Amino acid sequence: MRLKKYYFKRIKSTNDQAAQMIKKGKEKGIIIADLQTKGRGQYGKKGISQKGNLFMSIFFEINQKKINFRQFAILNAFLLRKLVANFISRDIKIKWPNDLLYKKKKICGILQETVFNEGKKFLIVGIGINTNLDPKNSRFSSTSLKQITNKNIDNKKLFIMIKKN
């Protein structure tokens, strides 16, 4: 599936932007942003988005007969774990349904949502990866790929890997 890329320097939320684009008739795409000002997580929890990390949303129409929402959640978590493992060849755990952890510290968040438009169902997969900075949060510990590897992470390279997969 070819996905058109939409780039934003600053955005409220990549998932919210994807939903707006679907409502305007876009059927698929991938949104990437340098910074989210109102990123969010599961159950409306506020996401912490620091410039220097990777924020993106992928959206496309889904057909429930082929694969359902839960199957996508499982598949997306496994795919992202595999891709992140390319940067750190260490054990990355999936904290269901939407986080990747390294040594019990959050390294990636995934927010899946569905949107309906004109009788069609669309899946939005929001991805936030702590590539170069580890956000400080009182609810949980976090880390970054840079902190683990002691190397700067090229967000463009990681984005291309995710897009291909």
PAZA-146014 format. One record per atom (N, C-alpha, C): residue in three letters; x negated, y negated, z; atom name. Coordinates in pm, 1 decimal. Layout:
# PAZA-146014
<site "ALA", <X, Y, Z>, "CA">
...
//
This chain:
# PAZA-146014
<site "MET", <-85.1, 117.5, 0.0>, "N">
<site "MET", <0.0, 0.0, 0.0>, "CA">
<site "MET", <-90.0, -124.2, 0.0>, "C">
<site "ARG", <-75.5, -207.6, -100.6>, "N">
<site "ARG", <-149.7, -333.6, -104.8>, "CA">
<site "ARG", <-77.0, -438.3, -23.0>, "C">
<site "LEU", <-151.7, -504.4, 62.8>, "N">
<site "LEU", <-93.9, -606.6, 149.0>, "CA">
<site "LEU", <-159.6, -740.8, 121.1>, "C">
<site "LYS", <-76.8, -840.9, 97.8>, "N">
<site "LYS", <-129.1, -975.9, 78.9>, "CA">
<site "LYS", <-170.1, -1031.4, 214.8>, "C">
<site "LYS", <-285.5, -1096.5, 217.3>, "N">
<site "LYS", <-338.0, -1154.2, 341.3>, "CA">
<site "LYS", <-291.9, -1299.4, 354.4>, "C">
<site "TYR", <-246.3, -1333.7, 474.2>, "N">
<site "TYR", <-208.9, -1470.6, 509.0>, "CA">
<site "TYR", <-296.5, -1512.1, 626.7>, "C">
<site "TYR", <-376.1, -1616.0, 607.4>, "N">
<site "TYR", <-471.5, -1658.9, 709.9>, "CA">
<site "TYR", <-427.9, -1789.8, 773.7>, "C">
<site "PHE", <-440.3, -1797.2, 906.5>, "N">
<site "PHE", <-409.8, -1917.7, 983.0>, "CA">
<site "PHE", <-524.0, -1944.2, 1080.4>, "C">
<site "LYS", <-565.7, -2069.6, 1089.5>, "N">
<site "LYS", <-666.2, -2105.7, 1190.3>, "CA">
<site "LYS", <-604.3, -2096.3, 1329.4>, "C">
<site "ARG", <-482.9, -2148.9, 1340.4>, "N">
<site "ARG", <-413.8, -2154.6, 1469.9>, "CA">
<site "ARG", <-266.6, -2122.7, 1445.1>, "C">
<site "ILE", <-209.4, -2040.0, 1530.7>, "N">
<site "ILE", <-72.1, -1995.3, 1512.0>, "CA">
<site "ILE", <-13.0, -1966.5, 1649.9>, "C">
<site "LYS", <117.0, -1977.3, 1661.5>, "N">
<site "LYS", <178.9, -1941.7, 1789.7>, "CA">
<site "LYS", <163.2, -1792.2, 1814.5>, "C">
<site "SER", <210.9, -1710.4, 1720.8>, "N">
<site "SER", <205.8, -1565.1, 1734.4>, "CA">
<site "SER", <205.8, -1503.5, 1594.9>, "C">
<site "THR", <115.3, -1411.1, 1570.4>, "N">
<site "THR", <112.6, -1345.7, 1439.2>, "CA">
<site "THR", <239.3, -1262.0, 1418.8>, "C">
<site "ASN", <290.6, -1199.6, 1524.4>, "N">
<site "ASN", <414.9, -1122.6, 1510.7>, "CA">
<site "ASN", <533.3, -1213.1, 1479.0>, "C">
<site "ASP", <541.0, -1328.1, 1545.8>, "N">
<site "ASP", <650.4, -1422.0, 1517.5>, "CA">
<site "ASP", <641.4, -1473.2, 1374.1>, "C">
<site "GLN", <520.7, -1499.7, 1327.2>, "N">
<site "GLN", <502.4, -1545.7, 1188.7>, "CA">
<site "GLN", <546.1, -1437.5, 1090.9>, "C">
<site "ALA", <512.9, -1311.2, 1120.7>, "N">
<site "ALA", <554.7, -1200.1, 1034.7>, "CA">
<site "ALA", <707.7, -1192.8, 1028.0>, "C">
<site "ALA", <773.5, -1206.8, 1142.3>, "N">
<site "ALA", <920.7, -1202.7, 1144.9>, "CA">
<site "ALA", <979.4, -1315.6, 1060.7>, "C">
<site "GLN", <921.4, -1434.8, 1069.1>, "N">
<site "GLN", <968.0, -1548.0, 988.2>, "CA">
<site "GLN", <949.5, -1519.3, 839.6>, "C">
<site "MET", <838.1, -1460.7, 804.3>, "N">
<site "MET", <811.0, -1431.6, 663.4>, "CA">
<site "MET", <908.3, -1327.1, 609.9>, "C">
<site "ILE", <941.2, -1228.2, 691.3>, "N">
<site "ILE", <1038.8, -1127.0, 651.0>, "CA">
<site "ILE", <1174.0, -1193.5, 626.7>, "C">
<site "LYS", <1213.3, -1281.4, 715.8>, "N">
<site "LYS", <1342.2, -1351.5, 701.1>, "CA">
<site "LYS", <1344.6, -1438.1, 575.0>, "C">
<site "LYS", <1226.6, -1480.5, 528.0>, "N">
<site "LYS", <1217.4, -1560.5, 405.4>, "CA">
<site "LYS", <1201.6, -1474.6, 280.5>, "C">
<site "GLY", <1209.3, -1341.1, 297.5>, "N">
<site "GLY", <1207.0, -1253.1, 181.3>, "CA">
<site "GLY", <1075.9, -1182.0, 152.0>, "C">
<site "LYS", <971.5, -1207.0, 231.1>, "N">
<site "LYS", <845.7, -1134.3, 211.0>, "CA">
<site "LYS", <866.0, -991.1, 260.0>, "C">
<site "GLU", <821.6, -893.5, 183.1>, "N">
<site "GLU", <846.7, -753.6, 217.7>, "CA">
<site "GLU", <729.2, -685.6, 285.4>, "C">
<site "LYS", <608.2, -738.6, 265.0>, "N">
<site "LYS", <491.3, -679.6, 329.1>, "CA">
<site "LYS", <377.8, -780.0, 328.4>, "C">
<site "GLY", <288.1, -762.2, 421.4>, "N">
<site "GLY", <173.6, -851.2, 428.6>, "CA">
<site "GLY", <94.2, -827.0, 554.9>, "C">
<site "ILE", <-13.4, -902.4, 565.0>, "N">
<site "ILE", <-98.4, -893.8, 682.6>, "CA">
<site "ILE", <-138.8, -1035.6, 720.5>, "C">
<site "ILE", <-113.9, -1069.4, 844.1>, "N">
<site "ILE", <-140.1, -1204.3, 894.2>, "CA">
<site "ILE", <-260.6, -1196.5, 986.5>, "C">
<site "ILE", <-352.7, -1287.9, 967.7>, "N">
<site "ILE", <-469.9, -1294.3, 1054.7>, "CA">
<site "ILE", <-484.2, -1437.7, 1103.2>, "C">
<site "ALA", <-524.7, -1453.0, 1228.3>, "N">
<site "ALA", <-539.1, -1586.5, 1286.5>, "CA">
<site "ALA", <-665.8, -1592.8, 1371.2>, "C">
<site "ASP", <-726.9, -1710.5, 1371.3>, "N">
<site "ASP", <-841.8, -1732.3, 1459.3>, "CA">
<site "ASP", <-797.4, -1748.0, 1603.6>, "C">
<site "LEU", <-677.3, -1804.1, 1620.8>, "N">
<site "LEU", <-628.1, -1832.2, 1755.8>, "CA">
<site "LEU", <-476.7, -1821.8, 1760.0>, "C">
<site "GLN", <-425.5, -1758.5, 1864.1>, "N">
<site "GLN", <-281.0, -1755.7, 1891.3>, "CA">
<site "GLN", <-256.2, -1839.5, 2016.3>, "C">
<site "THR", <-159.5, -1928.3, 2010.9>, "N">
<site "THR", <-130.7, -2010.5, 2128.2>, "CA">
<site "THR", <-21.7, -1949.4, 2215.6>, "C">
<site "LYS", <59.7, -1861.3, 2158.2>, "N">
<site "LYS", <166.4, -1796.6, 2234.8>, "CA">
<site "LYS", <173.4, -1648.2, 2202.0>, "C">
<site "GLY", <56.6, -1584.6, 2199.6>, "N">
<site "GLY", <52.9, -1440.8, 2178.2>, "CA">
<site "GLY", <128.4, -1372.0, 2290.9>, "C">
<site "ARG", <179.4, -1253.6, 2262.4>, "N">
<site "ARG", <256.4, -1184.7, 2366.1>, "CA">
<site "ARG", <233.1, -1035.1, 2358.3>, "C">
<site "GLY", <269.5, -972.0, 2466.9>, "N">
<site "GLY", <255.6, -827.9, 2476.9>, "CA">
<site "GLY", <391.1, -763.4, 2496.5>, "C">
<site "GLN", <386.9, -640.4, 2543.7>, "N">
<site "GLN", <509.2, -563.6, 2565.0>, "CA">
<site "GLN", <596.6, -630.6, 2671.1>, "C">
<site "TYR", <727.0, -620.4, 2651.8>, "N">
<site "TYR", <828.3, -675.3, 2743.5>, "CA">
<site "TYR", <815.0, -826.7, 2761.4>, "C">
<site "GLY", <763.6, -894.7, 2658.5>, "N">
<site "GLY", <753.5, -1040.2, 2662.1>, "CA">
<site "GLY", <639.9, -1093.7, 2746.8>, "C">
<site "LYS", <552.9, -1006.6, 2794.4>, "N">
<site "LYS", <439.5, -1053.8, 2874.1>, "CA">
<site "LYS", <351.9, -1142.2, 2787.6>, "C">
<site "LYS", <297.7, -1247.3, 2849.1>, "N">
<site "LYS", <212.1, -1339.9, 2776.8>, "CA">
<site "LYS", <79.5, -1273.2, 2743.3>, "C">
<site "GLY", <40.8, -1284.9, 2617.5>, "N">
<site "GLY", <-89.5, -1233.5, 2575.2>, "CA">
<site "GLY", <-193.2, -1342.8, 2589.2>, "C">
<site "ILE", <-314.1, -1304.2, 2621.3>, "N">
<site "ILE", <-422.7, -1401.6, 2631.7>, "CA">
<site "ILE", <-504.5, -1391.3, 2503.9>, "C">
<site "SER", <-508.3, -1500.8, 2430.2>, "N">
<site "SER", <-574.7, -1501.8, 2299.7>, "CA">
<site "SER", <-686.0, -1605.4, 2301.4>, "C">
<site "GLN", <-808.9, -1557.2, 2297.7>, "N">
<site "GLN", <-922.4, -1647.4, 2296.7>, "CA">
<site "GLN", <-985.5, -1649.9, 2158.0>, "C">
<site "LYS", <-1015.2, -1770.4, 2110.7>, "N">
<site "LYS", <-1079.9, -1783.4, 1981.2>, "CA">
<site "LYS", <-1211.3, -1706.6, 1984.3>, "C">
<site "GLY", <-1233.8, -1627.6, 1879.1>, "N">
<site "GLY", <-1352.1, -1542.7, 1871.9>, "CA">
<site "GLY", <-1314.3, -1395.6, 1869.1>, "C">
<site "ASN", <-1190.1, -1366.3, 1911.2>, "N">
<site "ASN", <-1139.1, -1230.0, 1905.0>, "CA">
<site "ASN", <-1054.4, -1214.1, 1779.4>, "C">
<site "LEU", <-1007.1, -1093.5, 1754.5>, "N">
<site "LEU", <-931.4, -1065.3, 1632.1>, "CA">
<site "LEU", <-783.0, -1052.7, 1662.6>, "C">
<site "PHE", <-701.6, -1131.9, 1592.2>, "N">
<site "PHE", <-555.7, -1130.6, 1608.9>, "CA">
<site "PHE", <-492.3, -1113.3, 1472.3>, "C">
<site "MET", <-406.2, -1013.4, 1460.8>, "N">
<site "MET", <-345.2, -988.1, 1331.2>, "CA">
<site "MET", <-212.7, -914.8, 1347.3>, "C">
<site "SER", <-129.9, -925.3, 1245.4>, "N">
<site "SER", <-5.2, -848.9, 1237.5>, "CA">
<site "SER", <10.2, -796.7, 1095.8>, "C">
<site "ILE", <52.6, -672.6, 1087.6>, "N">
<site "ILE", <80.8, -607.8, 960.5>, "CA">
<site "ILE", <231.2, -586.1, 956.2>, "C">
<site "PHE", <295.2, -617.3, 842.8>, "N">
<site "PHE", <438.9, -594.0, 833.8>, "CA">
<site "PHE", <475.0, -531.0, 700.2>, "C">
<site "PHE", <576.9, -443.7, 704.9>, "N">
<site "PHE", <621.4, -373.0, 585.4>, "CA">
<site "PHE", <755.0, -306.9, 614.7>, "C">
<site "GLU", <825.7, -271.9, 507.0>, "N">
<site "GLU", <954.5, -203.9, 520.4>, "CA">
<site "GLU", <930.4, -58.8, 560.5>, "C">
<site "ILE", <1016.2, -7.1, 648.8>, "N">
<site "ILE", <1004.5, 133.8, 686.5>, "CA">
<site "ILE", <1133.7, 207.6, 653.4>, "C">
<site "ASN", <1117.4, 334.5, 630.5>, "N">
<site "ASN", <1229.0, 422.6, 602.1>, "CA">
<site "ASN", <1234.0, 525.8, 714.2>, "C">
<site "GLN", <1337.8, 518.8, 797.6>, "N">
<site "GLN", <1350.2, 606.2, 914.1>, "CA">
<site "GLN", <1349.2, 754.4, 877.9>, "C">
<site "LYS", <1385.6, 788.3, 755.2>, "N">
<site "LYS", <1389.8, 929.1, 716.7>, "CA">
<site "LYS", <1249.4, 988.2, 702.5>, "C">
<site "LYS", <1153.1, 904.3, 670.1>, "N">
<site "LYS", <1016.5, 953.2, 650.0>, "CA">
<site "LYS", <937.8, 954.2, 781.4>, "C">
<site "ILE", <942.1, 846.3, 855.4>, "N">
<site "ILE", <867.5, 835.0, 980.8>, "CA">
<site "ILE", <940.3, 734.5, 1069.5>, "C">
<site "ASN", <946.5, 761.9, 1198.2>, "N">
<site "ASN", <1021.0, 671.9, 1286.1>, "CA">
<site "ASN", <927.4, 581.4, 1367.1>, "C">
<site "PHE", <989.5, 490.7, 1439.9>, "N">
<site "PHE", <917.9, 388.4, 1516.4>, "CA">
<site "PHE", <816.4, 451.7, 1612.4>, "C">
<site "ARG", <858.0, 553.1, 1685.9>, "N">
<site "ARG", <769.8, 617.7, 1784.1>, "CA">
<site "ARG", <650.6, 685.0, 1714.4>, "C">
<site "GLN", <675.6, 747.0, 1601.4>, "N">
<site "GLN", <565.8, 810.4, 1528.3>, "CA">
<site "GLN", <463.7, 706.3, 1482.4>, "C">
<site "PHE", <513.2, 588.8, 1440.2>, "N">
<site "PHE", <421.1, 481.1, 1402.3>, "CA">
<site "PHE", <340.4, 435.2, 1522.6>, "C">
<site "ALA", <402.9, 426.3, 1639.2>, "N">
<site "ALA", <331.9, 383.2, 1759.9>, "CA">
<site "ALA", <216.3, 477.9, 1790.5>, "C">
<site "ILE", <241.7, 606.4, 1780.2>, "N">
<site "ILE", <138.1, 706.7, 1805.2>, "CA">
<site "ILE", <28.6, 696.8, 1699.3>, "C">
<site "LEU", <68.7, 692.5, 1574.0>, "N">
<site "LEU", <-25.5, 684.5, 1463.6>, "CA">
<site "LEU", <-112.7, 559.6, 1472.4>, "C">
<site "ASN", <-51.6, 444.8, 1498.6>, "N">
<site "ASN", <-127.7, 320.2, 1505.0>, "CA">
<site "ASN", <-229.1, 321.3, 1618.2>, "C">
<site "ALA", <-191.5, 373.5, 1733.9>, "N">
<site "ALA", <-284.9, 379.7, 1846.3>, "CA">
<site "ALA", <-404.8, 469.5, 1811.8>, "C">
<site "PHE", <-378.7, 584.2, 1750.0>, "N">
<site "PHE", <-487.9, 674.4, 1713.2>, "CA">
<site "PHE", <-578.0, 614.4, 1605.6>, "C">
<site "LEU", <-517.0, 548.5, 1504.9>, "N">
<site "LEU", <-597.1, 485.0, 1399.5>, "CA">
<site "LEU", <-687.0, 375.8, 1456.0>, "C">
<site "LEU", <-630.4, 292.2, 1541.7>, "N">
<site "LEU", <-710.0, 183.6, 1599.3>, "CA">
<site "LEU", <-820.5, 237.7, 1689.4>, "C">
<site "ARG", <-788.6, 341.3, 1765.0>, "N">
<site "ARG", <-891.7, 401.5, 1850.7>, "CA">
<site "ARG", <-1007.9, 451.3, 1764.8>, "C">
<site "LYS", <-976.2, 516.4, 1654.3>, "N">
<site "LYS", <-1079.8, 567.9, 1564.8>, "CA">
<site "LYS", <-1164.7, 454.0, 1506.7>, "C">
<site "LEU", <-1099.6, 345.5, 1466.2>, "N">
<site "LEU", <-1172.5, 232.5, 1407.9>, "CA">
<site "LEU", <-1261.4, 162.7, 1510.4>, "C">
<site "VAL", <-1210.0, 142.1, 1629.9>, "N">
<site "VAL", <-1288.4, 77.0, 1735.0>, "CA">
<site "VAL", <-1406.8, 165.7, 1773.4>, "C">
<site "ALA", <-1387.0, 296.8, 1768.9>, "N">
<site "ALA", <-1495.4, 390.5, 1801.2>, "CA">
<site "ALA", <-1611.5, 378.3, 1702.4>, "C">
<site "ASN", <-1587.6, 323.2, 1582.5>, "N">
<site "ASN", <-1697.3, 299.4, 1487.7>, "CA">
<site "ASN", <-1797.6, 198.8, 1542.5>, "C">
<site "PHE", <-1751.8, 109.7, 1630.1>, "N">
<site "PHE", <-1839.2, 8.0, 1687.7>, "CA">
<site "PHE", <-1905.5, 57.8, 1815.5>, "C">
<site "ILE", <-1832.7, 139.6, 1888.8>, "N">
<site "ILE", <-1888.1, 195.4, 2012.5>, "CA">
<site "ILE", <-1860.3, 345.5, 2011.1>, "C">
<site "SER", <-1962.9, 423.3, 2006.7>, "N">
<site "SER", <-1942.8, 568.4, 1997.9>, "CA">
<site "SER", <-1922.2, 625.9, 2137.9>, "C">
<site "ARG", <-1831.9, 564.7, 2208.2>, "N">
<site "ARG", <-1801.5, 609.3, 2343.8>, "CA">
<site "ARG", <-1652.8, 640.1, 2354.3>, "C">
<site "ASP", <-1616.1, 697.5, 2464.8>, "N">
<site "ASP", <-1479.5, 742.8, 2485.7>, "CA">
<site "ASP", <-1382.9, 625.3, 2505.1>, "C">
<site "ILE", <-1287.4, 613.7, 2415.5>, "N">
<site "ILE", <-1183.8, 511.5, 2424.8>, "CA">
<site "ILE", <-1052.8, 582.8, 2453.0>, "C">
<site "LYS", <-984.7, 540.0, 2555.2>, "N">
<site "LYS", <-858.1, 601.9, 2595.5>, "CA">
<site "LYS", <-741.1, 520.0, 2543.7>, "C">
<site "ILE", <-632.0, 589.4, 2513.4>, "N">
<site "ILE", <-507.1, 522.7, 2476.9>, "CA">
<site "ILE", <-420.4, 516.9, 2601.3>, "C">
<site "LYS", <-380.1, 398.0, 2639.3>, "N">
<site "LYS", <-284.2, 379.9, 2749.1>, "CA">
<site "LYS", <-149.9, 353.6, 2682.1>, "C">
<site "TRP", <-63.2, 454.5, 2686.8>, "N">
<site "TRP", <63.4, 446.8, 2614.7>, "CA">
<site "TRP", <149.6, 335.4, 2670.4>, "C">
<site "PRO", <220.2, 267.3, 2583.9>, "N">
<site "PRO", <226.4, 292.0, 2440.1>, "CA">
<site "PRO", <140.1, 198.7, 2357.8>, "C">
<site "ASN", <68.1, 106.1, 2420.9>, "N">
<site "ASN", <16.5, -1.2, 2336.4>, "CA">
<site "ASN", <-120.9, -58.5, 2372.6>, "C">
<site "ASP", <-202.2, 10.6, 2446.0>, "N">
<site "ASP", <-333.3, -44.0, 2480.7>, "CA">
<site "ASP", <-443.6, 56.7, 2453.2>, "C">
<site "LEU", <-561.3, 4.5, 2422.4>, "N">
<site "LEU", <-681.8, 85.7, 2416.1>, "CA">
<site "LEU", <-771.5, 41.6, 2531.1>, "C">
<site "LEU", <-827.0, 139.6, 2601.5>, "N">
<site "LEU", <-909.6, 111.0, 2718.7>, "CA">
<site "LEU", <-1047.9, 173.1, 2702.8>, "C">
<site "TYR", <-1146.0, 101.7, 2755.4>, "N">
<site "TYR", <-1281.5, 154.2, 2766.2>, "CA">
<site "TYR", <-1321.3, 142.2, 2912.8>, "C">
<site "LYS", <-1349.0, 254.9, 2976.0>, "N">
<site "LYS", <-1380.5, 258.9, 3119.3>, "CA">
<site "LYS", <-1274.4, 184.1, 3200.8>, "C">
<site "LYS", <-1147.9, 211.6, 3169.5>, "N">
<site "LYS", <-1030.2, 155.8, 3237.7>, "CA">
<site "LYS", <-1013.9, 5.4, 3218.4>, "C">
<site "LYS", <-1085.4, -51.3, 3122.0>, "N">
<site "LYS", <-1073.0, -193.8, 3091.1>, "CA">
<site "LYS", <-1010.4, -208.5, 2953.2>, "C">
<site "LYS", <-917.3, -301.4, 2942.8>, "N">
<site "LYS", <-845.6, -321.3, 2816.6>, "CA">
<site "LYS", <-937.5, -382.5, 2711.5>, "C">
<site "ILE", <-933.5, -320.9, 2592.8>, "N">
<site "ILE", <-1013.6, -371.1, 2481.2>, "CA">
<site "ILE", <-925.0, -409.5, 2363.2>, "C">
<site "CYS", <-801.5, -355.3, 2360.3>, "N">
<site "CYS", <-711.3, -380.5, 2247.8>, "CA">
<site "CYS", <-566.7, -367.0, 2293.6>, "C">
<site "GLY", <-483.2, -453.9, 2242.5>, "N">
<site "GLY", <-339.2, -445.2, 2265.6>, "CA">
<site "GLY", <-266.6, -433.4, 2132.6>, "C">
<site "ILE", <-160.9, -353.3, 2132.4>, "N">
<site "ILE", <-80.9, -331.5, 2012.0>, "CA">
<site "ILE", <64.0, -361.5, 2047.0>, "C">
<site "LEU", <129.1, -444.8, 1968.4>, "N">
<site "LEU", <269.9, -475.8, 1990.8>, "CA">
<site "LEU", <347.2, -445.1, 1863.5>, "C">
<site "GLN", <429.5, -341.5, 1870.0>, "N">
<site "GLN", <511.8, -300.4, 1757.0>, "CA">
<site "GLN", <653.7, -349.8, 1776.1>, "C">
<site "GLU", <709.5, -406.0, 1669.4>, "N">
<site "GLU", <846.6, -455.2, 1674.2>, "CA">
<site "GLU", <915.5, -424.3, 1541.5>, "C">
<site "THR", <1047.0, -417.1, 1544.9>, "N">
<site "THR", <1122.8, -400.7, 1421.0>, "CA">
<site "THR", <1208.1, -523.8, 1397.7>, "C">
<site "VAL", <1226.9, -553.9, 1270.1>, "N">
<site "VAL", <1308.8, -667.4, 1227.7>, "CA">
<site "VAL", <1396.8, -618.1, 1113.1>, "C">
<site "PHE", <1521.1, -661.4, 1112.4>, "N">
<site "PHE", <1612.8, -627.9, 1004.3>, "CA">
<site "PHE", <1636.8, -751.3, 919.8>, "C">
<site "ASN", <1639.1, -731.8, 788.2>, "N">
<site "ASN", <1670.4, -840.5, 696.7>, "CA">
<site "ASN", <1735.5, -781.7, 571.5>, "C">
<site "GLU", <1851.1, -834.4, 537.8>, "N">
<site "GLU", <1925.1, -792.1, 418.6>, "CA">
<site "GLU", <1939.8, -640.1, 410.4>, "C">
<site "GLY", <1976.1, -578.2, 521.6>, "N">
<site "GLY", <2000.9, -434.7, 525.6>, "CA">
<site "GLY", <1876.5, -347.9, 527.2>, "C">
<site "LYS", <1760.3, -408.8, 533.4>, "N">
<site "LYS", <1634.7, -333.3, 536.0>, "CA">
<site "LYS", <1570.3, -345.3, 674.4>, "C">
<site "LYS", <1497.2, -239.9, 710.2>, "N">
<site "LYS", <1427.3, -239.1, 838.2>, "CA">
<site "LYS", <1277.8, -254.7, 813.6>, "C">
<site "PHE", <1217.5, -344.9, 889.0>, "N">
<site "PHE", <1075.3, -373.4, 875.0>, "CA">
<site "PHE", <1003.4, -346.9, 1006.8>, "C">
<site "LEU", <881.3, -300.6, 995.4>, "N">
<site "LEU", <796.4, -279.1, 1111.4>, "CA">
<site "LEU", <689.9, -387.4, 1113.2>, "C">
<site "ILE", <669.3, -444.4, 1230.5>, "N">
<site "ILE", <561.2, -540.1, 1252.5>, "CA">
<site "ILE", <468.3, -477.7, 1355.7>, "C">
<site "VAL", <340.8, -468.4, 1320.3>, "N">
<site "VAL", <241.1, -413.7, 1411.8>, "CA">
<site "VAL", <142.4, -524.9, 1444.0>, "C">
<site "GLY", <152.5, -578.6, 1564.4>, "N">
<site "GLY", <61.4, -682.6, 1610.4>, "CA">
<site "GLY", <-57.7, -618.5, 1679.6>, "C">
<site "ILE", <-176.1, -669.9, 1648.1>, "N">
<site "ILE", <-299.8, -612.4, 1702.0>, "CA">
<site "ILE", <-387.0, -726.4, 1755.2>, "C">
<site "GLY", <-429.1, -711.6, 1877.3>, "N">
<site "GLY", <-524.8, -805.1, 1936.2>, "CA">
<site "GLY", <-642.6, -724.9, 1988.6>, "C">
<site "ILE", <-761.4, -752.4, 1935.6>, "N">
<site "ILE", <-880.6, -678.4, 1977.8>, "CA">
<site "ILE", <-980.5, -776.4, 2039.2>, "C">
<site "ASN", <-1026.2, -743.5, 2158.7>, "N">
<site "ASN", <-1129.5, -822.9, 2224.5>, "CA">
<site "ASN", <-1262.8, -788.6, 2158.9>, "C">
<site "THR", <-1294.9, -861.9, 2055.3>, "N">
<site "THR", <-1418.0, -832.5, 1982.5>, "CA">
<site "THR", <-1537.9, -901.3, 2046.8>, "C">
<site "ASN", <-1527.5, -1030.2, 2074.5>, "N">
<site "ASN", <-1643.3, -1105.6, 2123.2>, "CA">
<site "ASN", <-1625.3, -1168.8, 2260.7>, "C">
<site "LEU", <-1502.9, -1171.8, 2310.1>, "N">
<site "LEU", <-1476.4, -1230.4, 2442.0>, "CA">
<site "LEU", <-1385.2, -1137.2, 2521.1>, "C">
<site "ASP", <-1403.6, -1134.9, 2652.0>, "N">
<site "ASP", <-1314.2, -1055.4, 2735.6>, "CA">
<site "ASP", <-1228.7, -1150.3, 2819.0>, "C">
<site "PRO", <-1098.7, -1157.3, 2787.0>, "N">
<site "PRO", <-1009.9, -1248.7, 2858.4>, "CA">
<site "PRO", <-999.3, -1213.8, 3006.1>, "C">
<site "LYS", <-991.4, -1314.6, 3086.9>, "N">
<site "LYS", <-973.4, -1295.7, 3230.8>, "CA">
<site "LYS", <-824.3, -1291.4, 3259.4>, "C">
<site "ASN", <-782.5, -1187.3, 3328.8>, "N">
<site "ASN", <-640.7, -1167.8, 3358.2>, "CA">
<site "ASN", <-630.0, -1105.7, 3496.9>, "C">
<site "SER", <-538.3, -1158.1, 3576.4>, "N">
<site "SER", <-522.4, -1105.7, 3712.6>, "CA">
<site "SER", <-449.7, -971.5, 3714.6>, "C">
<site "ARG", <-377.2, -937.2, 3606.3>, "N">
<site "ARG", <-299.0, -812.7, 3603.0>, "CA">
<site "ARG", <-383.7, -690.4, 3568.2>, "C">
<site "PHE", <-493.1, -710.1, 3493.7>, "N">
<site "PHE", <-575.0, -596.3, 3451.8>, "CA">
<site "PHE", <-715.3, -643.3, 3416.9>, "C">
<site "SER", <-809.2, -550.6, 3418.2>, "N">
<site "SER", <-946.6, -579.3, 3377.0>, "CA">
<site "SER", <-957.4, -563.3, 3226.2>, "C">
<site "SER", <-1044.6, -641.7, 3166.9>, "N">
<site "SER", <-1065.4, -629.6, 3022.9>, "CA">
<site "SER", <-1214.8, -634.5, 2992.5>, "C">
<site "THR", <-1246.6, -595.6, 2870.7>, "N">
<site "THR", <-1383.5, -601.6, 2822.0>, "CA">
<site "THR", <-1378.2, -633.2, 2672.7>, "C">
<site "SER", <-1492.9, -643.6, 2610.1>, "N">
<site "SER", <-1498.3, -672.2, 2466.7>, "CA">
<site "SER", <-1600.7, -580.2, 2400.9>, "C">
<site "LEU", <-1587.3, -567.2, 2270.3>, "N">
<site "LEU", <-1685.0, -488.1, 2194.8>, "CA">
<site "LEU", <-1825.1, -547.7, 2210.5>, "C">
<site "LYS", <-1833.7, -679.3, 2210.6>, "N">
<site "LYS", <-1963.0, -745.7, 2226.3>, "CA">
<site "LYS", <-2025.0, -713.8, 2362.2>, "C">
<site "GLN", <-1943.4, -715.5, 2465.4>, "N">
<site "GLN", <-1994.9, -686.8, 2599.3>, "CA">
<site "GLN", <-2047.2, -542.8, 2608.7>, "C">
<site "ILE", <-1981.2, -452.7, 2540.8>, "N">
<site "ILE", <-2021.6, -311.4, 2544.3>, "CA">
<site "ILE", <-2146.8, -287.1, 2460.8>, "C">
<site "THR", <-2153.7, -349.4, 2342.2>, "N">
<site "THR", <-2263.6, -322.1, 2248.3>, "CA">
<site "THR", <-2379.6, -421.3, 2256.6>, "C">
<site "ASN", <-2358.3, -533.5, 2324.4>, "N">
<site "ASN", <-2457.0, -642.7, 2329.6>, "CA">
<site "ASN", <-2486.5, -699.7, 2191.7>, "C">
<site "LYS", <-2384.5, -693.0, 2101.5>, "N">
<site "LYS", <-2398.1, -748.1, 1966.4>, "CA">
<site "LYS", <-2272.7, -826.8, 1932.0>, "C">
<site "ASN", <-2291.6, -936.1, 1856.2>, "N">
<site "ASN", <-2175.7, -1008.2, 1804.7>, "CA">
<site "ASN", <-2101.0, -918.8, 1706.8>, "C">
<site "ILE", <-1969.3, -925.2, 1710.7>, "N">
<site "ILE", <-1886.4, -844.6, 1622.1>, "CA">
<site "ILE", <-1833.8, -933.0, 1510.4>, "C">
<site "ASP", <-1846.4, -885.9, 1389.2>, "N">
<site "ASP", <-1796.5, -957.8, 1272.3>, "CA">
<site "ASP", <-1647.9, -925.4, 1255.1>, "C">
<site "ASN", <-1562.8, -1020.9, 1290.6>, "N">
<site "ASN", <-1417.8, -998.9, 1282.5>, "CA">
<site "ASN", <-1371.9, -969.9, 1140.2>, "C">
<site "LYS", <-1435.2, -1031.9, 1041.9>, "N">
<site "LYS", <-1397.7, -1007.2, 901.9>, "CA">
<site "LYS", <-1423.1, -861.9, 863.8>, "C">
<site "LYS", <-1535.4, -808.4, 906.9>, "N">
<site "LYS", <-1568.8, -668.7, 877.2>, "CA">
<site "LYS", <-1466.9, -574.5, 942.4>, "C">
<site "LEU", <-1435.3, -599.7, 1067.5>, "N">
<site "LEU", <-1337.0, -516.6, 1137.7>, "CA">
<site "LEU", <-1198.7, -529.8, 1073.0>, "C">
<site "PHE", <-1161.8, -651.6, 1036.1>, "N">
<site "PHE", <-1033.4, -674.9, 967.3>, "CA">
<site "PHE", <-1024.8, -591.5, 839.6>, "C">
<site "ILE", <-1131.4, -590.8, 760.2>, "N">
<site "ILE", <-1132.5, -514.1, 634.1>, "CA">
<site "ILE", <-1116.7, -364.4, 663.0>, "C">
<site "MET", <-1182.9, -317.5, 767.8>, "N">
<site "MET", <-1169.7, -175.5, 804.8>, "CA">
<site "MET", <-1025.2, -141.2, 842.1>, "C">
<site "ILE", <-963.0, -228.4, 919.1>, "N">
<site "ILE", <-823.7, -204.9, 960.0>, "CA">
<site "ILE", <-732.7, -209.4, 839.6>, "C">
<site "LYS", <-752.6, -308.0, 753.3>, "N">
<site "LYS", <-667.6, -322.3, 634.9>, "CA">
<site "LYS", <-676.6, -197.9, 545.7>, "C">
<site "LYS", <-795.6, -143.6, 530.9>, "N">
<site "LYS", <-813.0, -24.3, 447.0>, "CA">
<site "LYS", <-741.7, 96.7, 505.9>, "C">
<site "ASN", <-736.3, 105.5, 637.1>, "N">
<site "ASN", <-676.1, 219.7, 702.7>, "CA">
<site "ASN", <-528.2, 201.0, 727.8>, "C">
//
